[in-house]
Amino acid sequence: MKISREIKTAILVIASILLFIWGYGFLKGKDLFTNYRTFYVEYQNVEGLASAAPVTINGLVVGKVNSIKLQNTTGKLIVELLIKSDFPISKSSVVKIYEPGLIGGKQIQIIPNLADKSIAESESYLLGSIKPGLTDLVAEKLTPLQEKVEKMVVSADSLLINLNKVLDAKTKENLKSSIVNLNQTLAEFSKASKNVNVILDQNKEKIGGIVTNFNKVSSDFSKISDTLSKANIGKTINNLENTLSKVNSILADVQSGKGTFGKLVKDDALYTNFSKTSKELELLLQDLRLNPTRYVNVSLFGKKNKPYVAPINDSVSNQKN
């Protein structure tokens, strides 16, 4: 059976059309022989996401972005996803827009919720979110740093202005003079340190002797400390305490009027008698001095005694009167 030229031409045209359709779908990233599930995600901002961007689950490409449409009523963006995998996607799964690197564009990442057993059907809506990219994170970190740098620059500018006001011509001259004086002081200090070194070199033997004497004194003090530590100081303290206790007892007896000394201290009559006796003894001695002939009469030649003449200032007579 011969095939006519028209049939061959028709078969070739049909094959060319099918090949063109397949090639066009392939170039758009859509396989005509694969069953896709369609999901929709609503975003306020797609962050530069483009159509035909890959859709991944745990890093594995499972689909692509088919289209991005802008709603006229709300101004939100509806992203259509074509998923060719049979992996179960729950209704609570999150669809994130993320940036895989600095060079590549935005992509879609599906984070499935394996704990949720309610599987999302095709043509249903999923939850959407945006993961900040590296550029956003850098900008987020650089913004406060930029503010701090600006504040620091302003502060540095103010400091320099105030410093210029403070460092006038007179202050600069004083500062220069202070630096010169400081250099002179350092030079004199260096000279003094050299002199000290010379003195130390000249008196090494004396310094050595002083150190030796100090060591000897330390050794003697150590021996004295050992002797004191070995001495029975506790017994001495106990004896001292006993002695003090006895002294306190004696003083208590005296205070209470016990004993001769206590009576002498506390008994007023004894004191009065003692004072009276002392006074009478004084008068007796005074009378003996003034009138010795009353008590001693010595005559070698039988001469009569002179009559007694009382003195003008007789303390005994005055006291008697």
C-alpha positions as CSV (number, residue, x, y, z in Angstrom):
1,M,0.0,0.0,0.0
2,K,1.5,3.2,-1.1
3,I,1.2,6.3,1.1
4,S,0.4,9.3,-1.0
5,R,2.5,12.4,-0.8
6,E,-0.4,14.4,0.8
7,I,-0.6,12.0,3.7
8,K,3.2,12.1,4.2
9,T,3.0,15.9,4.1
10,A,0.1,15.9,6.7
11,I,2.0,13.5,9.0
12,L,5.1,15.7,8.8
13,V,3.1,18.9,9.5
14,I,1.4,17.3,12.5
15,A,4.7,16.0,13.9
16,S,6.3,19.4,13.4
17,I,3.4,21.0,15.3
18,L,3.6,18.5,18.2
19,L,7.4,18.9,18.3
20,F,7.0,22.7,18.4
21,I,4.5,22.5,21.2
22,W,6.7,20.1,23.1
23,G,9.7,22.3,22.6
24,Y,7.8,25.4,23.6
25,G,6.7,23.7,26.8
26,F,10.2,22.4,27.4
27,L,11.6,25.9,27.1
28,K,9.1,27.1,29.6
29,G,10.0,24.3,31.9
30,K,6.8,22.3,31.5
31,D,6.8,18.7,30.6
32,L,3.8,17.7,28.5
33,F,4.0,14.1,29.6
34,T,4.0,14.8,33.4
35,N,1.0,15.3,35.6
36,Y,1.3,18.5,37.6
37,R,-0.6,19.7,40.8
38,T,-1.4,23.3,40.9
39,F,-1.2,25.4,44.1
40,Y,-1.7,29.1,44.8
41,V,0.1,31.3,47.2
42,E,-0.8,34.9,48.1
43,Y,2.0,37.5,48.8
44,Q,2.1,41.2,49.5
45,N,5.5,41.4,47.9
46,V,7.3,38.7,45.9
47,E,10.7,40.3,46.4
48,G,11.7,40.0,42.7
49,L,10.4,36.5,42.1
50,A,10.1,35.6,38.4
51,S,8.1,33.1,36.5
52,A,9.7,29.6,35.9
53,A,11.6,30.0,39.2
54,P,12.2,26.6,40.7
55,V,10.2,25.2,43.6
56,T,12.1,23.0,46.1
57,I,11.4,20.8,49.0
58,N,14.4,20.2,51.3
59,G,16.6,21.4,48.4
60,L,15.1,19.1,45.8
61,V,13.5,20.8,42.8
62,V,9.8,19.5,42.6
63,G,8.2,22.1,40.4
64,K,8.3,25.7,39.2
65,V,6.5,29.0,39.3
66,N,4.0,29.0,36.5
67,S,2.7,32.6,36.7
68,I,2.5,35.7,38.9
69,K,-0.7,37.7,38.8
70,L,-1.6,41.0,40.4
71,Q,-5.1,41.4,41.9
72,N,-6.8,44.6,40.9
73,T,-9.0,44.7,44.1
74,T,-6.5,44.1,46.9
75,G,-3.1,44.8,45.1
76,K,-1.8,41.4,46.3
77,L,0.1,39.0,44.1
78,I,-1.1,35.5,43.4
79,V,1.7,33.0,42.6
80,E,0.8,29.8,40.7
81,L,2.9,26.8,41.5
82,L,3.2,23.6,39.4
83,I,4.3,20.7,41.5
84,K,5.2,17.5,39.6
85,S,6.0,15.4,42.7
86,D,3.6,13.1,44.5
87,F,5.1,14.1,47.8
88,P,2.2,14.8,50.2
89,I,1.9,18.5,51.0
90,S,-0.3,19.3,54.0
91,K,-2.6,22.3,54.2
92,S,-0.5,24.0,56.9
93,S,2.7,23.8,54.9
94,V,4.5,27.1,54.4
95,V,5.7,28.4,51.1
96,K,8.7,30.7,51.5
97,I,10.4,33.0,49.0
98,Y,14.1,32.9,49.7
99,E,17.4,33.9,48.1
100,P,19.8,30.9,47.4
101,G,22.8,33.2,46.8
102,L,24.0,36.6,45.8
103,I,24.0,35.9,42.1
104,G,20.9,33.7,41.7
105,G,17.4,35.0,41.7
106,K,14.6,34.3,44.1
107,Q,13.2,30.8,44.5
108,I,10.3,29.1,46.3
109,Q,10.8,26.7,49.2
110,I,8.0,24.5,50.5
111,I,8.4,23.6,54.2
112,P,6.0,20.7,54.8
113,N,4.3,20.1,58.1
114,L,4.6,16.4,58.5
115,A,2.5,16.4,61.7
116,D,-0.5,17.7,59.8
117,K,-2.3,14.8,58.1
118,S,-4.7,16.9,56.1
119,I,-3.3,16.9,52.5
120,A,-3.8,19.9,50.3
121,E,-5.6,19.2,47.1
122,S,-4.7,20.6,43.7
123,E,-6.0,24.2,43.0
124,S,-5.9,25.0,46.7
125,Y,-4.2,27.9,48.5
126,L,-1.1,27.5,50.8
127,L,0.4,29.8,53.4
128,G,3.1,32.1,52.1
129,S,6.0,33.9,53.8
130,I,9.3,35.6,52.9
131,K,12.7,34.6,54.2
132,P,15.1,37.5,54.4
133,G,18.0,37.1,52.0
134,L,21.7,37.8,52.6
135,T,21.4,41.3,51.1
136,D,18.5,42.1,53.5
137,L,20.3,40.7,56.5
138,V,23.5,42.7,55.6
139,A,21.3,45.8,55.2
140,E,19.6,45.1,58.5
141,K,22.9,44.8,60.3
142,L,24.5,47.8,58.5
143,T,21.7,50.2,59.2
144,P,22.3,50.5,63.0
145,L,26.1,50.4,62.3
146,Q,25.7,53.3,59.9
147,E,23.8,55.3,62.5
148,K,26.5,54.6,65.1
149,V,29.2,55.7,62.6
150,E,27.3,58.9,61.8
151,K,26.9,59.7,65.5
152,M,30.6,58.9,66.1
153,V,31.6,61.2,63.2
154,V,29.4,64.0,64.6
155,S,30.9,63.5,68.0
156,A,34.5,63.5,66.6
157,D,33.7,66.7,64.7
158,S,32.4,68.4,67.8
159,L,35.5,67.1,69.7
160,L,37.8,68.5,67.1
161,I,36.0,71.9,67.1
162,N,36.2,72.1,70.9
163,L,39.9,71.0,70.8
164,N,40.7,73.7,68.3
165,K,39.0,76.2,70.6
166,V,40.9,75.0,73.6
167,L,44.3,74.8,71.8
168,D,44.7,78.5,71.1
169,A,48.2,80.0,70.4
170,K,48.9,80.5,74.1
171,T,47.9,77.0,75.0
172,K,50.0,75.6,72.2
173,E,53.1,77.5,73.5
174,N,52.4,76.3,77.0
175,L,52.1,72.8,75.7
176,K,55.4,73.0,73.9
177,S,57.1,74.5,77.0
178,S,55.7,71.6,79.1
179,I,57.1,69.1,76.6
180,V,60.5,70.8,76.8
181,N,60.4,70.7,80.6
182,L,59.3,67.1,80.5
183,N,62.3,66.3,78.3
184,Q,64.6,68.1,80.8
185,T,63.1,66.3,83.7
186,L,63.6,62.9,82.0
187,A,67.2,63.9,81.2
188,E,67.8,64.8,84.9
189,F,66.1,61.6,86.0
190,S,68.4,59.7,83.7
191,K,71.4,61.5,85.2
192,A,70.2,60.8,88.7
193,S,69.7,57.1,88.0
194,K,73.3,57.0,86.7
195,N,74.5,58.6,89.9
196,V,72.5,56.1,91.9
197,N,74.1,53.3,90.0
198,V,77.5,54.7,90.7
199,I,76.8,55.0,94.4
200,L,75.5,51.4,94.5
201,D,78.6,50.2,92.7
202,Q,80.8,52.0,95.2
203,N,79.0,50.8,98.2
204,K,78.3,47.2,97.3
205,E,80.3,45.8,100.2
206,K,78.5,48.1,102.7
207,I,75.1,47.1,101.3
208,G,76.2,43.5,101.5
209,G,77.1,44.0,105.2
210,I,73.8,45.7,105.9
211,V,72.0,42.7,104.3
212,T,74.1,40.3,106.3
213,N,73.4,42.2,109.6
214,F,69.7,42.2,108.7
215,N,69.8,38.5,108.2
216,K,71.6,38.0,111.5
217,V,69.0,40.2,113.3
218,S,66.2,38.2,111.6
219,S,67.9,34.9,112.8
220,D,68.2,36.3,116.4
221,F,64.6,37.4,116.4
222,S,63.6,34.0,115.2
223,K,65.5,32.4,118.1
224,I,63.9,34.8,120.5
225,S,60.5,33.9,119.1
226,D,61.3,30.2,119.5
227,T,62.3,30.8,123.1
228,L,59.1,32.8,123.8
229,S,57.1,30.1,122.2
230,K,58.8,27.4,124.4
231,A,58.4,29.4,127.6
232,N,55.6,28.5,129.9
233,I,53.8,31.8,129.5
234,G,50.5,30.2,130.4
235,K,51.7,29.3,133.9
236,T,53.1,32.8,134.4
237,I,49.8,34.3,133.4
238,N,47.9,31.9,135.8
239,N,50.2,32.9,138.7
240,L,49.7,36.6,137.9
241,E,46.0,36.1,137.9
242,N,46.1,34.3,141.3
243,T,48.2,37.2,142.7
244,L,45.8,39.8,141.4
245,S,42.9,37.8,142.8
246,K,44.6,37.8,146.2
247,V,45.3,41.6,146.0
248,N,41.6,42.1,145.1
249,S,40.6,40.1,148.1
250,I,42.8,42.2,150.4
251,L,41.4,45.4,149.0
252,A,37.9,44.1,149.4
253,D,38.6,43.3,153.1
254,V,40.1,46.8,153.6
255,Q,37.1,48.3,151.9
256,S,34.7,46.4,154.1
257,G,36.7,47.4,157.3
258,K,38.2,44.0,158.2
259,G,41.6,43.7,159.8
260,T,43.8,46.4,161.4
261,F,44.4,48.3,158.2
262,G,40.7,48.1,157.3
263,K,39.7,49.4,160.7
264,L,42.3,52.2,160.4
265,V,40.8,53.2,157.1
266,K,37.1,52.8,158.0
267,D,36.9,53.4,161.8
268,D,36.6,57.2,162.4
269,A,37.1,56.9,166.2
270,L,40.5,55.3,165.7
271,Y,41.5,58.0,163.4
272,T,40.3,60.7,165.8
273,N,42.2,59.0,168.8
274,F,45.3,58.7,166.7
275,S,45.1,62.3,165.7
276,K,44.5,63.4,169.3
277,T,47.5,61.3,170.5
278,S,49.7,62.8,167.9
279,K,48.7,66.3,168.8
280,E,49.3,65.7,172.5
281,L,52.8,64.2,171.7
282,E,53.5,67.3,169.7
283,L,52.6,69.5,172.7
284,L,54.7,67.4,175.0
285,L,57.7,67.7,172.8
286,Q,57.1,71.4,172.5
287,D,56.9,71.9,176.3
288,L,60.1,69.8,176.7
289,R,61.9,72.1,174.4
290,L,60.7,75.2,176.0
291,N,60.9,74.1,179.7
292,P,63.6,71.5,180.0
293,T,64.1,72.2,183.7
294,R,60.7,70.8,184.5
295,Y,61.9,67.4,183.4
296,V,65.7,67.5,183.9
297,N,67.4,69.4,186.9
298,V,71.2,69.1,186.9
299,S,73.3,71.4,189.2
300,L,77.0,70.9,189.6
301,F,77.8,73.7,192.1
302,G,74.5,73.8,194.1
303,K,73.3,76.8,192.2
304,K,69.7,77.6,192.3
305,N,67.7,77.3,189.2
306,K,66.5,80.4,187.6
307,P,62.9,81.1,187.8
308,Y,60.9,79.9,184.9
309,V,60.0,82.7,182.4
310,A,57.5,81.9,179.8
311,P,58.4,82.9,176.3
312,I,56.4,85.6,174.6
313,N,55.4,83.3,171.7
314,D,54.8,80.1,173.5
315,S,52.9,77.7,171.3
316,V,52.1,75.4,174.1
317,S,50.7,78.2,176.3
318,N,48.7,79.6,173.4
319,Q,47.3,76.2,172.7
320,K,46.4,75.7,176.3
321,N,44.7,79.1,176.4
